[in-house]
Amino acid sequence: MMRAVLALLTGILFGAGLAVSGMTNPVRVRGFLDVGGRWDPTLVFVMAAAVAVMMLAWRMQRRLLRPLLAEKFVLPTRKDIDLRLVAGAALFGVGWGIAGICPGPAFAMLALLPADATIFLVGLFAGMAVFRLFSSRGRHSR
Amino acid sequence: MTLAPAWSTLPGFPGADPAAGLAGGALIGLAAALVLIGLGRIAGVSGLAARAFGLADDGPPRGMAVLFILGLPLGAGLVYALTGLGLGAVADWPYLLVAGVLVGLGTRLGSGCTSGHGVCGIGRLSARSIVATIVFICTGMVTVAVLDMLKVAG
C-alpha cells in the first residue's frame, strides 16, 4: 500500500517538475536543441538541478542495505558501451529533435494537449512494440 | 507564457528561464531520488512506460509502473491548473507520430531516455548514461538544425 502511494506520489512530483521546468513545452525543448539559432539554455539548469539532487540520492543509496519500502535495490549493472546503446540514443535524439518531446513530457502533456500527446504516445508504443518483436525474435534464434 | 518571476532572466538569452528550470529540475530530481531510496529502482520514464503498457518483460512491478505513469499528467495538470502555464506550438501530427516511433524504438534499444540516462545515470556517473546523453543531445541538435534548414516541422 505504502509502495503504491509512493509510486503515484513520485509520478505526480515528476510530472509537476516537468511542467514547472518547461520540459513539457516543445518550443522550449527545441530551443535548447537549436544551438544554431536562438539557443535556450534553460534545459541546462533543469538537468543541473535534477542531477545534483540525484547525486545526493546515490550517496545515500550506497549507505542503505535495502530501499525503505522494497526488499532490494534493482539497478542497472551493465558498464559496456555497445552499438545498441549508441544507436538507440541516436534514434531517440532524432525523435526528440523532431517533436521536442521525450517520454516523460509526453505523458505529462496528456493533461493539457491530450490529442497531440496521444498521437506521439501511439508512435511511442509502436516503436516499443517493434523493439519487443525483434528482441524476442533474437532470443528465440539464439 | 512562462512561470518565471521577473528576475528569472539570463543575460544574452531572452527566452531562457533559469529559475523555473532549477525549480522544476529539483522537483524532477526529488521524485527520482524518492523512487531510488523508497522503491529501489531507477526512475526511467521510457522503461516504466514500457512496463506499464505491457511492452517490456522485465522491469519494476507493473502496478508501480502504472501508478508512476498515471502520476505524470496528474502532476503536470496540477501545475497547469494552479499557474495557468501554457504550452508552445506542437509539431503537426505526422511529425508527432514519426517522432514517437523513433523515441519509442530508440529508448528501448538504448535502454533509457532523458530521465533514466540523463538524470539518474549521470547522477550515478555511469559511463553508459553519459555517452547515451551526449549522443541523444547531439543527434537532437543536428535534427533541429536540419529541419530548420528544410523549414519543416516544429
Interface residues (C-beta under 8 A of the other chain):
Chain A: R3 A4 L6 A7 L8 L9 T10 G11 I12 L13 F14 G15 A16 G17 L18 A19 V20 S21 G22 M23 T24 N25 P26 V27 R28 R30 G31 L33 D34 V35 G36 G37 R38 W39 D40 P41 T42 L43 V44 F45 V46 M47 A48 A49 A50 V51 A52 V53 M54 M55 L56 A57 W58 M60 Q61 L64 R66 P67 L68 L69 A70 E71 K72 F73 V74 L75 P76 R78 K79 D80 I81 R84 L85 V86 A87 G88 A89 A90 L91 F92 G93 V94 G95 W96 G97 I98 A99 G100 I101 C102 P103 G104 A106 F107 A108 M109 L110 A111 L112 L113 D116 I119 F120 L121 V122 G123 L124 F125 A126 G127 M128 A129 V130 F131 R132 S135
Chain B: T2 L3 L10 F13 G15 A16 D17 P18 A20 G21 L22 A23 G24 G25 A26 L27 I28 G29 L30 A31 A32 A33 L34 V35 L36 I37 G38 L39 G40 R41 I42 A43 V45 S46 A49 A50 F53 L55 A56 P60 G63 M64 A65 L67 F68 I69 L70 G71 L72 P73 L74 G75 A76 G77 L78 V79 Y80 L85 G86 L87 G88 A89 V90 A91 W93 Y95 L96 L97 V98 A99 G100 V101 L102 V103 G104 L105 G106 T107 R108 L109 G110 S111 C113 T114 S115 H117 G118 V119 C120 G121 I122 G123 R124 S126 A127 R128 V131 A132 T133 V135 F136 I137 C138 T139 G140 M141 V142 T143 V144 A145 L147 D148 A153 G154
